[in-house]
Amino acid sequence: MPIPLPGIRTAIAIIATLLALSPPASAQQSFLAPIRPAAVPARPAGAPSLRAASCHNGASFEKFLSELKQRAVAEGVSQQAIAEASPYLTYNQGIVNRDRGQRVFGQLFTEFAGRMAANYRMQNGQAHIRTYAAAFARAEKEYGVPPAVIAAFWGLESDFGANMGNLQVLPSLVSLAYDCRRSERFQNETIAALKVIDRGDLSPSEMIGSWAGELGQTQFLPTHYFTYAVDYDGDGRRNLLRSGPDVIGSTANYIANGLKWRRGEPWLEEIRLPQDFPYEQADLTIQLPRSKWITLGVTYPDGRALPSDNLPASVLLPMGRMGPAFLAYPNFAAYTEWNNSLIYSTTAAYLATRIAGAPPMRRPAGHVAQLPFNEIKELQQLLVRAGFDVGKVDGVLRQQSRSAVKAMQIKYGLPADSWPTAELLARMRGTPRPQPAAAALPPMQ
């Protein structure tokens, strides 16, 4: 699981995009191929930067690490576990630089989902459900999470174990703990990793994962690993790197108890909107019963009627009114909690529906224009000037920016679908007509 940015995760889980560029490995290959631990990084010469130490009252990394170990002991970690981990608890400025230099891809939802929810990944998910039928059935009975939901995250996060990362996790965790950007969070993650070692689930050398400290085939942070990992294969260890059953049970436990999955309820369904649909109602913050959506002309894509019941749902338009439309149910919140990037969470939910047997979504009838990065940033600046809180003015279209866009669309009498357009930008600039869009695309979250 990618590290949370303001909400829960590293920007857009772009590791998944990189996974899509290489062919998937089979389940047997992913479980049987040896994991080659990276060498323990040597401690760099000289003390880490004072910038990193500033939030620790100027303490050196060595002093900070000593205090962190004392805190771990106070939280129940044994001296033996700390001794085993100590050779790996080294500072790596390269990890800190990488964390500060994260980038987000600018893609339309249909482009991202087209790669990430490709047929091969859907078929691989279905194959894994057949291969591990007993574990999936047990997980659904115990936690209420459907196999397709687990399999979709499994496929997106690591292609079923083929791409879990190849870096030592402990140096990453302790380096990010010493850095000031998210120090407290990664101090907790470092201690959780020590607890995982102490419990006997993994040795320090086995802790191979992503640069930001996630572990295993569904990329758990150490705090999630320690709290939600379960032993589903009965070998006495919770091994999310090597055991398919442990991955399935642990992921189900996290989704059910960490993300508050609602047993027996759907998560996402594609729909068709009428031409006169009131787009101001299309918002994840607006939930109406399906019977109400029926009165507004909402149907399934083939024209079939929705069930006329009181199950609440929101209309989700990841690309505005010109793109695909979905009903997002309360369980969709588990996806946005797993990763607060709208493009990732919608793709994960959509892939789960495909693995469960839903047909491919309808493609937009025509081109959906997307403002370039610099114009999204300019629009955010204009929204701030108009009194809106858009969060970061960074050219990334998050929920706060989308809500502000909707408000301005309503003000100007434009279709209020939360999708920023050249026309809206022109209105806010005070220019008479939209300016031509550049070729670059803005980051979407």
Secondary structure, DSSP 8 states (H G I E B T S, - for coil): ----SSSSSSGGGTHHHHHHTS----HHHHHHS-----------SS---HHHHGGGTT--HHHHHHHHHHHHHHTT--HHHHHHHGGG----HHHHHHHHT-------HHHHHHHHT-HHHHHHHHHHHHHTHHHHHHHHHHH---HHHHHHHHHHHHTTTT----EEHHHHHHHHHHSSTTHHHHHHHHHHHHHHHHHTS--GGG-EE-TTS-BTTTTB-HHHHHHH----SSSSS--TTT-HHHHHHHHHHIIIIIS---TT---EEEEB--TT--GGG--TT--EEHHHHHHTT-B-TTS-B---S--EEEEE-TTGGGS-EEEE-TTHHHHHHH---HHHHHHHHHHHHHHTT-------SS------HHHHHHHHHHHHHTT---S--SS-B-HHHHHHHHHHHHHHT---SS---HHHHHHHHT-SS-----S----B-
